[in-house]
Amino acid sequence: MTRFDDEAFDFDLLLAGRIKIGHLLHRYGPAANLISEDFIRAWVLHNIEESGETEKFVPKQFEQARHG
């Protein structure tokens, strides 16, 4: 992770732990009171699931992009 503050968090996608092949940036800020606690919980769960799956699909996408 290269940034984690009140406006955003991000991280680099690395190949072999050292070659940067991508960057993921999440930005956020104040919102109207239309967002419920259920929405926030669902969003957090989505991010946990997404992060857990990243290692399964990013290498495949990288190989497809490399070899066309």
CHARMM-style PDB file with segment names, atoms N, HN, CA, C and O in Angstrom:
ATOM      1  N   MET     1       0.851  -1.160   0.000  1.00  0.00      PROA
ATOM      2  CA  MET     1       0.000   0.000   0.000  1.00  0.00      PROA
ATOM      3  C   MET     1       0.900   1.227   0.000  1.00  0.00      PROA
ATOM      4  O   MET     1       1.874   1.307   0.748  1.00  0.00      PROA
ATOM      5  N   THR     2       0.552   2.175  -0.854  1.00  0.00      PROA
ATOM      6  HN  THR     2      -0.239   2.110  -1.461  1.00  0.00      PROA
ATOM      7  CA  THR     2       1.358   3.378  -0.926  1.00  0.00      PROA
ATOM      8  C   THR     2       0.644   4.600  -0.351  1.00  0.00      PROA
ATOM      9  O   THR     2       1.266   5.628  -0.086  1.00  0.00      PROA
ATOM     10  N   ARG     3      -0.681   4.472  -0.162  1.00  0.00      PROA
ATOM     11  HN  ARG     3      -1.187   3.637  -0.378  1.00  0.00      PROA
ATOM     12  CA  ARG     3      -1.426   5.592   0.418  1.00  0.00      PROA
ATOM     13  C   ARG     3      -2.612   5.050   1.217  1.00  0.00      PROA
ATOM     14  O   ARG     3      -3.292   4.114   0.797  1.00  0.00      PROA
ATOM     15  N   PHE     4      -2.839   5.664   2.380  1.00  0.00      PROA
ATOM     16  HN  PHE     4      -2.286   6.424   2.721  1.00  0.00      PROA
ATOM     17  CA  PHE     4      -3.993   5.324   3.204  1.00  0.00      PROA
ATOM     18  C   PHE     4      -4.285   6.524   4.088  1.00  0.00      PROA
ATOM     19  O   PHE     4      -3.640   6.717   5.118  1.00  0.00      PROA
ATOM     20  N   ASP     5      -5.266   7.334   3.678  1.00  0.00      PROA
ATOM     21  HN  ASP     5      -5.790   7.177   2.841  1.00  0.00      PROA
ATOM     22  CA  ASP     5      -5.593   8.530   4.433  1.00  0.00      PROA
ATOM     23  C   ASP     5      -7.089   8.822   4.323  1.00  0.00      PROA
ATOM     24  O   ASP     5      -7.864   7.944   3.942  1.00  0.00      PROA
ATOM     25  N   ASP     6      -7.495  10.035   4.650  1.00  0.00      PROA
ATOM     26  HN  ASP     6      -6.865  10.748   4.959  1.00  0.00      PROA
ATOM     27  CA  ASP     6      -8.912  10.397   4.655  1.00  0.00      PROA
ATOM     28  C   ASP     6      -9.512  10.548   3.266  1.00  0.00      PROA
ATOM     29  O   ASP     6     -10.726  10.707   3.142  1.00  0.00      PROA
ATOM     30  N   GLU     7      -8.698  10.502   2.221  1.00  0.00      PROA
ATOM     31  HN  GLU     7      -7.712  10.373   2.321  1.00  0.00      PROA
ATOM     32  CA  GLU     7      -9.189  10.685   0.863  1.00  0.00      PROA
ATOM     33  C   GLU     7      -9.069   9.444  -0.014  1.00  0.00      PROA
ATOM     34  O   GLU     7      -9.832   9.286  -0.967  1.00  0.00      PROA
ATOM     35  N   ALA     8      -8.121   8.562   0.296  1.00  0.00      PROA
ATOM     36  HN  ALA     8      -7.502   8.690   1.070  1.00  0.00      PROA
ATOM     37  CA  ALA     8      -7.910   7.420  -0.595  1.00  0.00      PROA
ATOM     38  C   ALA     8      -7.023   6.365   0.052  1.00  0.00      PROA
ATOM     39  O   ALA     8      -6.307   6.619   1.021  1.00  0.00      PROA
ATOM     40  N   PHE     9      -7.103   5.169  -0.526  1.00  0.00      PROA
ATOM     41  HN  PHE     9      -7.685   4.962  -1.312  1.00  0.00      PROA
ATOM     42  CA  PHE     9      -6.080   4.168  -0.255  1.00  0.00      PROA
ATOM     43  C   PHE     9      -5.776   3.482  -1.568  1.00  0.00      PROA
ATOM     44  O   PHE     9      -6.644   3.372  -2.434  1.00  0.00      PROA
ATOM     45  N   ASP    10      -4.566   3.027  -1.718  1.00  0.00      PROA
ATOM     46  HN  ASP    10      -3.861   3.116  -1.014  1.00  0.00      PROA
ATOM     47  CA  ASP    10      -4.170   2.402  -2.971  1.00  0.00      PROA
ATOM     48  C   ASP    10      -3.074   1.381  -2.731  1.00  0.00      PROA
ATOM     49  O   ASP    10      -2.485   1.303  -1.653  1.00  0.00      PROA
ATOM     50  N   PHE    11      -2.825   0.610  -3.761  1.00  0.00      PROA
ATOM     51  HN  PHE    11      -3.304   0.673  -4.637  1.00  0.00      PROA
ATOM     52  CA  PHE    11      -1.712  -0.326  -3.701  1.00  0.00      PROA
ATOM     53  C   PHE    11      -1.273  -0.689  -5.113  1.00  0.00      PROA
ATOM     54  O   PHE    11      -2.042  -0.569  -6.066  1.00  0.00      PROA
ATOM     55  N   ASP    12      -0.039  -1.131  -5.233  1.00  0.00      PROA
ATOM     56  HN  ASP    12       0.586  -1.229  -4.458  1.00  0.00      PROA
ATOM     57  CA  ASP    12       0.520  -1.556  -6.507  1.00  0.00      PROA
ATOM     58  C   ASP    12       0.326  -3.053  -6.675  1.00  0.00      PROA
ATOM     59  O   ASP    12       0.363  -3.812  -5.707  1.00  0.00      PROA
ATOM     60  N   LEU    13       0.121  -3.464  -7.912  1.00  0.00      PROA
ATOM     61  HN  LEU    13       0.091  -2.847  -8.699  1.00  0.00      PROA
ATOM     62  CA  LEU    13       0.072  -4.886  -8.254  1.00  0.00      PROA
ATOM     63  C   LEU    13       1.454  -5.249  -8.782  1.00  0.00      PROA
ATOM     64  O   LEU    13       1.932  -4.678  -9.762  1.00  0.00      PROA
ATOM     65  N   LEU    14       2.082  -6.203  -8.118  1.00  0.00      PROA
ATOM     66  HN  LEU    14       1.694  -6.667  -7.321  1.00  0.00      PROA
ATOM     67  CA  LEU    14       3.459  -6.548  -8.435  1.00  0.00      PROA
ATOM     68  C   LEU    14       3.575  -7.959  -8.993  1.00  0.00      PROA
ATOM     69  O   LEU    14       2.887  -8.874  -8.540  1.00  0.00      PROA
ATOM     70  N   LEU    15       4.435  -8.126  -9.964  1.00  0.00      PROA
ATOM     71  HN  LEU    15       4.994  -7.382 -10.332  1.00  0.00      PROA
ATOM     72  CA  LEU    15       4.768  -9.433 -10.515  1.00  0.00      PROA
ATOM     73  C   LEU    15       6.061  -9.879  -9.852  1.00  0.00      PROA
ATOM     74  O   LEU    15       7.040  -9.134  -9.822  1.00  0.00      PROA
ATOM     75  N   ALA    16       6.061 -11.071  -9.331  1.00  0.00      PROA
ATOM     76  HN  ALA    16       5.265 -11.676  -9.355  1.00  0.00      PROA
ATOM     77  CA  ALA    16       7.233 -11.617  -8.635  1.00  0.00      PROA
ATOM     78  C   ALA    16       7.660 -10.721  -7.473  1.00  0.00      PROA
ATOM     79  O   ALA    16       8.826 -10.711  -7.077  1.00  0.00      PROA
ATOM     80  N   GLY    17       6.701  -9.973  -6.937  1.00  0.00      PROA
ATOM     81  HN  GLY    17       5.754  -9.982  -7.259  1.00  0.00      PROA
ATOM     82  CA  GLY    17       6.975  -9.145  -5.780  1.00  0.00      PROA
ATOM     83  C   GLY    17       7.818  -7.911  -6.035  1.00  0.00      PROA
ATOM     84  O   GLY    17       8.183  -7.211  -5.091  1.00  0.00      PROA
ATOM     85  N   ARG    18       8.140  -7.624  -7.310  1.00  0.00      PROA
ATOM     86  HN  ARG    18       7.843  -8.193  -8.077  1.00  0.00      PROA
ATOM     87  CA  ARG    18       9.030  -6.485  -7.547  1.00  0.00      PROA
ATOM     88  C   ARG    18       8.764  -5.705  -8.831  1.00  0.00      PROA
ATOM     89  O   ARG    18       9.224  -4.570  -8.957  1.00  0.00      PROA
ATOM     90  N   ILE    19       8.033  -6.282  -9.790  1.00  0.00      PROA
ATOM     91  HN  ILE    19       7.659  -7.204  -9.687  1.00  0.00      PROA
ATOM     92  CA  ILE    19       7.773  -5.590 -11.057  1.00  0.00      PROA
ATOM     93  C   ILE    19       6.343  -5.058 -11.040  1.00  0.00      PROA
ATOM     94  O   ILE    19       5.382  -5.826 -10.993  1.00  0.00      PROA
ATOM     95  N   LYS    20       6.219  -3.748 -11.078  1.00  0.00      PROA
ATOM     96  HN  LYS    20       7.000  -3.124 -11.116  1.00  0.00      PROA
ATOM     97  CA  LYS    20       4.893  -3.130 -11.023  1.00  0.00      PROA
ATOM     98  C   LYS    20       4.164  -3.358 -12.347  1.00  0.00      PROA
ATOM     99  O   LYS    20       4.636  -2.960 -13.412  1.00  0.00      PROA
ATOM    100  N   ILE    21       2.996  -4.014 -12.252  1.00  0.00      PROA
ATOM    101  HN  ILE    21       2.612  -4.337 -11.387  1.00  0.00      PROA
ATOM    102  CA  ILE    21       2.203  -4.266 -13.453  1.00  0.00      PROA
ATOM    103  C   ILE    21       0.841  -3.574 -13.387  1.00  0.00      PROA
ATOM    104  O   ILE    21       0.078  -3.613 -14.352  1.00  0.00      PROA
ATOM    105  N   GLY    22       0.540  -2.951 -12.272  1.00  0.00      PROA
ATOM    106  HN  GLY    22       1.160  -2.920 -11.488  1.00  0.00      PROA
ATOM    107  CA  GLY    22      -0.725  -2.249 -12.149  1.00  0.00      PROA
ATOM    108  C   GLY    22      -0.792  -1.469 -10.855  1.00  0.00      PROA
ATOM    109  O   GLY    22       0.078  -1.569  -9.989  1.00  0.00      PROA
ATOM    110  N   HSD    23      -1.849  -0.692 -10.755  1.00  0.00      PROA
ATOM    111  HN  HSD    23      -2.555  -0.611 -11.458  1.00  0.00      PROA
ATOM    112  CA  HSD    23      -2.054   0.143  -9.579  1.00  0.00      PROA
ATOM    113  C   HSD    23      -3.553   0.244  -9.340  1.00  0.00      PROA
ATOM    114  O   HSD    23      -4.311   0.494 -10.277  1.00  0.00      PROA
ATOM    115  N   LEU    24      -3.983   0.058  -8.121  1.00  0.00      PROA
ATOM    116  HN  LEU    24      -3.368  -0.145  -7.360  1.00  0.00      PROA
ATOM    117  CA  LEU    24      -5.398   0.149  -7.781  1.00  0.00      PROA
ATOM    118  C   LEU    24      -5.587   1.280  -6.789  1.00  0.00      PROA
ATOM    119  O   LEU    24      -4.963   1.302  -5.727  1.00  0.00      PROA
ATOM    120  N   LEU    25      -6.459   2.225  -7.146  1.00  0.00      PROA
ATOM    121  HN  LEU    25      -6.965   2.207  -8.008  1.00  0.00      PROA
ATOM    122  CA  LEU    25      -6.701   3.399  -6.316  1.00  0.00      PROA
ATOM    123  C   LEU    25      -8.177   3.453  -5.942  1.00  0.00      PROA
ATOM    124  O   LEU    25      -9.046   3.402  -6.812  1.00  0.00      PROA
ATOM    125  N   HSD    26      -8.456   3.556  -4.653  1.00  0.00      PROA
ATOM    126  HN  HSD    26      -7.750   3.597  -3.946  1.00  0.00      PROA
ATOM    127  CA  HSD    26      -9.808   3.731  -4.140  1.00  0.00      PROA
ATOM    128  C   HSD    26      -9.882   5.135  -3.540  1.00  0.00      PROA
ATOM    129  O   HSD    26      -9.155   5.447  -2.597  1.00  0.00      PROA
ATOM    130  N   ARG    27     -10.752   5.974  -4.079  1.00  0.00      PROA
ATOM    131  HN  ARG    27     -11.343   5.721  -4.845  1.00  0.00      PROA
ATOM    132  CA  ARG    27     -10.943   7.328  -3.542  1.00  0.00      PROA
ATOM    133  C   ARG    27     -12.286   7.385  -2.834  1.00  0.00      PROA
ATOM    134  O   ARG    27     -13.231   6.698  -3.221  1.00  0.00      PROA
ATOM    135  N   TYR    28     -12.363   8.197  -1.807  1.00  0.00      PROA
ATOM    136  HN  TYR    28     -11.595   8.755  -1.493  1.00  0.00      PROA
ATOM    137  CA  TYR    28     -13.612   8.343  -1.079  1.00  0.00      PROA
ATOM    138  C   TYR    28     -13.679   9.704  -0.421  1.00  0.00      PROA
ATOM    139  O   TYR    28     -12.666  10.390  -0.277  1.00  0.00      PROA
ATOM    140  N   GLY    29     -14.876  10.088  -0.023  1.00  0.00      PROA
ATOM    141  HN  GLY    29     -15.699   9.531  -0.140  1.00  0.00      PROA
ATOM    142  CA  GLY    29     -15.078  11.371   0.619  1.00  0.00      PROA
ATOM    143  C   GLY    29     -16.460  11.425   1.237  1.00  0.00      PROA
ATOM    144  O   GLY    29     -17.185  10.430   1.242  1.00  0.00      PROA
ATOM    145  N   PRO    30     -16.822  12.573   1.754  1.00  0.00      PROA
ATOM    146  CA  PRO    30     -18.128  12.720   2.406  1.00  0.00      PROA
ATOM    147  C   PRO    30     -19.275  12.392   1.448  1.00  0.00      PROA
ATOM    148  O   PRO    30     -19.186  12.624   0.242  1.00  0.00      PROA
ATOM    149  N   ALA    31     -20.333  11.858   2.006  1.00  0.00      PROA
ATOM    150  HN  ALA    31     -20.405  11.669   2.985  1.00  0.00      PROA
ATOM    151  CA  ALA    31     -21.514  11.515   1.202  1.00  0.00      PROA
ATOM    152  C   ALA    31     -22.756  11.986   1.938  1.00  0.00      PROA
ATOM    153  O   ALA    31     -22.742  12.218   3.147  1.00  0.00      PROA
ATOM    154  N   ALA    32     -23.811  12.117   1.182  1.00  0.00      PROA
ATOM    155  HN  ALA    32     -23.822  11.928   0.200  1.00  0.00      PROA
ATOM    156  CA  ALA    32     -25.096  12.478   1.789  1.00  0.00      PROA
ATOM    157  C   ALA    32     -25.522  11.351   2.734  1.00  0.00      PROA
ATOM    158  O   ALA    32     -25.007  10.237   2.641  1.00  0.00      PROA
ATOM    159  N   ASN    33     -26.424  11.627   3.609  1.00  0.00      PROA
ATOM    160  HN  ASN    33     -26.842  12.532   3.685  1.00  0.00      PROA
ATOM    161  CA  ASN    33     -26.887  10.631   4.582  1.00  0.00      PROA
ATOM    162  C   ASN    33     -27.759   9.548   3.962  1.00  0.00      PROA
ATOM    163  O   ASN    33     -28.563   8.927   4.657  1.00  0.00      PROA
ATOM    164  N   LEU    34     -27.608   9.317   2.667  1.00  0.00      PROA
ATOM    165  HN  LEU    34     -26.955   9.822   2.102  1.00  0.00      PROA
ATOM    166  CA  LEU    34     -28.399   8.289   1.990  1.00  0.00      PROA
ATOM    167  C   LEU    34     -27.762   6.908   2.116  1.00  0.00      PROA
ATOM    168  O   LEU    34     -28.381   5.906   1.756  1.00  0.00      PROA
ATOM    169  N   ILE    35     -26.542   6.846   2.619  1.00  0.00      PROA
ATOM    170  HN  ILE    35     -26.039   7.660   2.911  1.00  0.00      PROA
ATOM    171  CA  ILE    35     -25.846   5.565   2.712  1.00  0.00      PROA
ATOM    172  C   ILE    35     -26.173   4.930   4.059  1.00  0.00      PROA
ATOM    173  O   ILE    35     -25.958   5.520   5.118  1.00  0.00      PROA
ATOM    174  N   SER    36     -26.697   3.718   3.986  1.00  0.00      PROA
ATOM    175  HN  SER    36     -26.872   3.239   3.125  1.00  0.00      PROA
ATOM    176  CA  SER    36     -27.108   3.022   5.206  1.00  0.00      PROA
ATOM    177  C   SER    36     -25.974   2.164   5.763  1.00  0.00      PROA
ATOM    178  O   SER    36     -24.976   1.921   5.086  1.00  0.00      PROA
ATOM    179  N   GLU    37     -26.136   1.720   6.978  1.00  0.00      PROA
ATOM    180  HN  GLU    37     -26.947   1.918   7.529  1.00  0.00      PROA
ATOM    181  CA  GLU    37     -25.153   0.813   7.579  1.00  0.00      PROA
ATOM    182  C   GLU    37     -25.100  -0.497   6.801  1.00  0.00      PROA
ATOM    183  O   GLU    37     -24.025  -1.077   6.649  1.00  0.00      PROA
ATOM    184  N   ASP    38     -26.247  -0.973   6.302  1.00  0.00      PROA
ATOM    185  HN  ASP    38     -27.120  -0.502   6.426  1.00  0.00      PROA
ATOM    186  CA  ASP    38     -26.262  -2.197   5.481  1.00  0.00      PROA
ATOM    187  C   ASP    38     -25.416  -2.017   4.216  1.00  0.00      PROA
ATOM    188  O   ASP    38     -24.683  -2.923   3.818  1.00  0.00      PROA
ATOM    189  N   PHE    39     -25.524  -0.853   3.595  1.00  0.00      PROA
ATOM    190  HN  PHE    39     -26.120  -0.117   3.917  1.00  0.00      PROA
ATOM    191  CA  PHE    39     -24.729  -0.573   2.400  1.00  0.00      PROA
ATOM    192  C   PHE    39     -23.242  -0.611   2.728  1.00  0.00      PROA
ATOM    193  O   PHE    39     -22.457  -1.216   1.998  1.00  0.00      PROA
ATOM    194  N   ILE    40     -22.863   0.025   3.809  1.00  0.00      PROA
ATOM    195  HN  ILE    40     -23.501   0.517   4.402  1.00  0.00      PROA
ATOM    196  CA  ILE    40     -21.450   0.059   4.212  1.00  0.00      PROA
ATOM    197  C   ILE    40     -20.936  -1.343   4.495  1.00  0.00      PROA
ATOM    198  O   ILE    40     -19.830  -1.691   4.079  1.00  0.00      PROA
ATOM    199  N   ARG    41     -21.715  -2.146   5.191  1.00  0.00      PROA
ATOM    200  HN  ARG    41     -22.613  -1.864   5.529  1.00  0.00      PROA
ATOM    201  CA  ARG    41     -21.299  -3.530   5.475  1.00  0.00      PROA
ATOM    202  C   ARG    41     -21.136  -4.332   4.187  1.00  0.00      PROA
ATOM    203  O   ARG    41     -20.184  -5.099   4.047  1.00  0.00      PROA
ATOM    204  N   ALA    42     -22.070  -4.156   3.243  1.00  0.00      PROA
ATOM    205  HN  ALA    42     -22.844  -3.533   3.356  1.00  0.00      PROA
ATOM    206  CA  ALA    42     -21.978  -4.861   1.959  1.00  0.00      PROA
ATOM    207  C   ALA    42     -20.740  -4.417   1.186  1.00  0.00      PROA
ATOM    208  O   ALA    42     -20.073  -5.234   0.552  1.00  0.00      PROA
ATOM    209  N   TRP    43     -20.437  -3.122   1.240  1.00  0.00      PROA
ATOM    210  HN  TRP    43     -20.980  -2.458   1.755  1.00  0.00      PROA
ATOM    211  CA  TRP    43     -19.263  -2.594   0.542  1.00  0.00      PROA
ATOM    212  C   TRP    43     -17.974  -3.156   1.139  1.00  0.00      PROA
ATOM    213  O   TRP    43     -17.061  -3.534   0.404  1.00  0.00      PROA
ATOM    214  N   VAL    44     -17.897  -3.212   2.454  1.00  0.00      PROA
ATOM    215  HN  VAL    44     -18.638  -2.905   3.051  1.00  0.00      PROA
ATOM    216  CA  VAL    44     -16.720  -3.781   3.120  1.00  0.00      PROA
ATOM    217  C   VAL    44     -16.563  -5.252   2.748  1.00  0.00      PROA
ATOM    218  O   VAL    44     -15.459  -5.694   2.430  1.00  0.00      PROA
ATOM    219  N   LEU    45     -17.654  -6.013   2.783  1.00  0.00      PROA
ATOM    220  HN  LEU    45     -18.551  -5.653   3.041  1.00  0.00      PROA
ATOM    221  CA  LEU    45     -17.602  -7.425   2.412  1.00  0.00      PROA
ATOM    222  C   LEU    45     -17.134  -7.586   0.964  1.00  0.00      PROA
ATOM    223  O   LEU    45     -16.314  -8.454   0.667  1.00  0.00      PROA
ATOM    224  N   HSD    46     -17.654  -6.756   0.072  1.00  0.00      PROA
ATOM    225  HN  HSD    46     -18.321  -6.050   0.312  1.00  0.00      PROA
ATOM    226  CA  HSD    46     -17.237  -6.801  -1.329  1.00  0.00      PROA
ATOM    227  C   HSD    46     -15.726  -6.601  -1.448  1.00  0.00      PROA
ATOM    228  O   HSD    46     -15.058  -7.331  -2.180  1.00  0.00      PROA
ATOM    229  N   ASN    47     -15.193  -5.623  -0.736  1.00  0.00      PROA
ATOM    230  HN  ASN    47     -15.735  -5.030  -0.141  1.00  0.00      PROA
ATOM    231  CA  ASN    47     -13.757  -5.354  -0.806  1.00  0.00      PROA
ATOM    232  C   ASN    47     -12.929  -6.505  -0.256  1.00  0.00      PROA
ATOM    233  O   ASN    47     -11.865  -6.812  -0.793  1.00  0.00      PROA
ATOM    234  N   ILE    48     -13.395  -7.138   0.794  1.00  0.00      PROA
ATOM    235  HN  ILE    48     -14.259  -6.888   1.231  1.00  0.00      PROA
ATOM    236  CA  ILE    48     -12.690  -8.304   1.339  1.00  0.00      PROA
ATOM    237  C   ILE    48     -12.682  -9.428   0.309  1.00  0.00      PROA
ATOM    238  O   ILE    48     -11.646 -10.047   0.067  1.00  0.00      PROA
ATOM    239  N   GLU    49     -13.834  -9.688  -0.292  1.00  0.00      PROA
ATOM    240  HN  GLU    49     -14.675  -9.185  -0.095  1.00  0.00      PROA
ATOM    241  CA  GLU    49     -13.924 -10.755  -1.297  1.00  0.00      PROA
ATOM    242  C   GLU    49     -13.081 -10.427  -2.522  1.00  0.00      PROA
ATOM    243  O   GLU    49     -12.386 -11.291  -3.055  1.00  0.00      PROA
ATOM    244  N   GLU    50     -13.146  -9.177  -2.966  1.00  0.00      PROA
ATOM    245  HN  GLU    50     -13.711  -8.474  -2.533  1.00  0.00      PROA
ATOM    246  CA  GLU    50     -12.379  -8.750  -4.143  1.00  0.00      PROA
ATOM    247  C   GLU    50     -10.884  -8.904  -3.894  1.00  0.00      PROA
ATOM    248  O   GLU    50     -10.163  -9.421  -4.747  1.00  0.00      PROA
ATOM    249  N   SER    51     -10.420  -8.463  -2.748  1.00  0.00      PROA
ATOM    250  HN  SER    51     -11.006  -8.043  -2.055  1.00  0.00      PROA
ATOM    251  CA  SER    51      -8.996  -8.576  -2.433  1.00  0.00      PROA
ATOM    252  C   SER    51      -8.561 -10.028  -2.377  1.00  0.00      PROA
ATOM    253  O   SER    51      -7.453 -10.358  -2.800  1.00  0.00      PROA
ATOM    254  N   GLY    52      -9.410 -10.891  -1.864  1.00  0.00      PROA
ATOM    255  HN  GLY    52     -10.309 -10.623  -1.521  1.00  0.00      PROA
ATOM    256  CA  GLY    52      -9.073 -12.307  -1.766  1.00  0.00      PROA
ATOM    257  C   GLY    52      -9.007 -13.007  -3.106  1.00  0.00      PROA
ATOM    258  O   GLY    52      -8.340 -14.033  -3.239  1.00  0.00      PROA
ATOM    259  N   GLU    53      -9.694 -12.463  -4.105  1.00  0.00      PROA
ATOM    260  HN  GLU    53     -10.236 -11.629  -3.996  1.00  0.00      PROA
ATOM    261  CA  GLU    53      -9.726 -13.082  -5.428  1.00  0.00      PROA
ATOM    262  C   GLU    53      -8.680 -12.519  -6.383  1.00  0.00      PROA
ATOM    263  O   GLU    53      -8.385 -13.128  -7.411  1.00  0.00      PROA
ATOM    264  N   THR    54      -8.121 -11.366  -6.049  1.00  0.00      PROA
ATOM    265  HN  THR    54      -8.361 -10.872  -5.213  1.00  0.00      PROA
ATOM    266  CA  THR    54      -7.191 -10.691  -6.953  1.00  0.00      PROA
ATOM    267  C   THR    54      -6.042 -11.592  -7.389  1.00  0.00      PROA
ATOM    268  O   THR    54      -5.674 -11.606  -8.563  1.00  0.00      PROA
ATOM    269  N   GLU    55      -5.480 -12.335  -6.458  1.00  0.00      PROA
ATOM    270  HN  GLU    55      -5.779 -12.323  -5.504  1.00  0.00      PROA
ATOM    271  CA  GLU    55      -4.324 -13.182  -6.795  1.00  0.00      PROA
ATOM    272  C   GLU    55      -4.691 -14.295  -7.768  1.00  0.00      PROA
ATOM    273  O   GLU    55      -3.804 -14.891  -8.379  1.00  0.00      PROA
ATOM    274  N   LYS    56      -5.981 -14.588  -7.923  1.00  0.00      PROA
ATOM    275  HN  LYS    56      -6.701 -14.103  -7.426  1.00  0.00      PROA
ATOM    276  CA  LYS    56      -6.395 -15.640  -8.847  1.00  0.00      PROA
ATOM    277  C   LYS    56      -6.531 -15.135 -10.281  1.00  0.00      PROA
ATOM    278  O   LYS    56      -6.237 -15.875 -11.220  1.00  0.00      PROA
ATOM    279  N   PHE    57      -6.970 -13.888 -10.468  1.00  0.00      PROA
ATOM    280  HN  PHE    57      -7.209 -13.287  -9.705  1.00  0.00      PROA
ATOM    281  CA  PHE    57      -7.219 -13.446 -11.839  1.00  0.00      PROA
ATOM    282  C   PHE    57      -6.179 -12.486 -12.416  1.00  0.00      PROA
ATOM    283  O   PHE    57      -6.033 -12.419 -13.637  1.00  0.00      PROA
ATOM    284  N   VAL    58      -5.460 -11.752 -11.590  1.00  0.00      PROA
ATOM    285  HN  VAL    58      -5.579 -11.807 -10.598  1.00  0.00      PROA
ATOM    286  CA  VAL    58      -4.488 -10.798 -12.127  1.00  0.00      PROA
ATOM    287  C   VAL    58      -3.375 -11.504 -12.910  1.00  0.00      PROA
ATOM    288  O   VAL    58      -3.055 -11.052 -14.009  1.00  0.00      PROA
ATOM    289  N   PRO    59      -2.773 -12.578 -12.412  1.00  0.00      PROA
ATOM    290  CA  PRO    59      -1.730 -13.247 -13.205  1.00  0.00      PROA
ATOM    291  C   PRO    59      -2.250 -13.759 -14.549  1.00  0.00      PROA
ATOM    292  O   PRO    59      -1.535 -13.701 -15.550  1.00  0.00      PROA
ATOM    293  N   LYS    60      -3.483 -14.259 -14.581  1.00  0.00      PROA
ATOM    294  HN  LYS    60      -4.064 -14.306 -13.768  1.00  0.00      PROA
ATOM    295  CA  LYS    60      -4.060 -14.733 -15.855  1.00  0.00      PROA
ATOM    296  C   LYS    60      -4.254 -13.587 -16.823  1.00  0.00      PROA
ATOM    297  O   LYS    60      -3.958 -13.725 -18.010  1.00  0.00      PROA
ATOM    298  N   GLN    61      -4.748 -12.450 -16.337  1.00  0.00      PROA
ATOM    299  HN  GLN    61      -4.988 -12.337 -15.373  1.00  0.00      PROA
ATOM    300  CA  GLN    61      -4.924 -11.288 -17.209  1.00  0.00      PROA
ATOM    301  C   GLN    61      -3.582 -10.783 -17.724  1.00  0.00      PROA
ATOM    302  O   GLN    61      -3.463 -10.387 -18.883  1.00  0.00      PROA
ATOM    303  N   PHE    62      -2.577 -10.799 -16.859  1.00  0.00      PROA
ATOM    304  HN  PHE    62      -2.674 -11.120 -15.918  1.00  0.00      PROA
ATOM    305  CA  PHE    62      -1.240 -10.355 -17.269  1.00  0.00      PROA
ATOM    306  C   PHE    62      -0.698 -11.238 -18.389  1.00  0.00      PROA
ATOM    307  O   PHE    62      -0.171 -10.733 -19.380  1.00  0.00      PROA
ATOM    308  N   GLU    63      -0.826 -12.547 -18.236  1.00  0.00      PROA
ATOM    309  HN  GLU    63      -1.255 -12.958 -17.431  1.00  0.00      PROA
ATOM    310  CA  GLU    63      -0.341 -13.473 -19.270  1.00  0.00      PROA
ATOM    311  C   GLU    63      -1.098 -13.302 -20.564  1.00  0.00      PROA
ATOM    312  O   GLU    63      -0.495 -13.347 -21.637  1.00  0.00      PROA
ATOM    313  N   GLN    64      -2.395 -13.108 -20.497  1.00  0.00      PROA
ATOM    314  HN  GLN    64      -2.885 -13.071 -19.626  1.00  0.00      PROA
ATOM    315  CA  GLN    64      -3.187 -12.898 -21.719  1.00  0.00      PROA
ATOM    316  C   GLN    64      -2.759 -11.612 -22.409  1.00  0.00      PROA
ATOM    317  O   GLN    64      -2.651 -11.575 -23.635  1.00  0.00      PROA
ATOM    318  N   ALA    65      -2.516 -10.563 -21.641  1.00  0.00      PROA
ATOM    319  HN  ALA    65      -2.604 -10.593 -20.645  1.00  0.00      PROA
ATOM    320  CA  ALA    65      -2.099  -9.288 -22.224  1.00  0.00      PROA
ATOM    321  C   ALA    65      -0.705  -9.409 -22.847  1.00  0.00      PROA
ATOM    322  O   ALA    65      -0.425  -8.810 -23.885  1.00  0.00      PROA
ATOM    323  N   ARG    66       0.149 -10.178 -22.213  1.00  0.00      PROA
ATOM    324  HN  ARG    66      -0.078 -10.665 -21.369  1.00  0.00      PROA
ATOM    325  CA  ARG    66       1.518 -10.351 -22.708  1.00  0.00      PROA
ATOM    326  C   ARG    66       1.575 -11.132 -24.003  1.00  0.00      PROA
ATOM    327  O   ARG    66       2.383 -10.825 -24.880  1.00  0.00      PROA
ATOM    328  N   HSD    67       0.719 -12.146 -24.133  1.00  0.00      PROA
ATOM    329  HN  HSD    67       0.063 -12.394 -23.420  1.00  0.00      PROA
ATOM    330  CA  HSD    67       0.783 -13.046 -25.279  1.00  0.00      PROA
ATOM    331  C   HSD    67      -0.327 -12.804 -26.293  1.00  0.00      PROA
ATOM    332  O   HSD    67      -0.399 -13.483 -27.317  1.00  0.00      PROA
ATOM    333  N   GLY    68      -1.181 -11.846 -26.009  1.00  0.00      PROA
ATOM    334  HN  GLY    68      -1.122 -11.294 -25.177  1.00  0.00      PROA
ATOM    335  CA  GLY    68      -2.247 -11.476 -26.940  1.00  0.00      PROA
ATOM    336  C   GLY    68      -3.260 -12.536 -27.021  1.00  0.00      PROA
ATOM    337  OT1 GLY    68      -4.237 -12.401 -27.758  1.00  0.00      PROA
TER     338      GLY     68
END
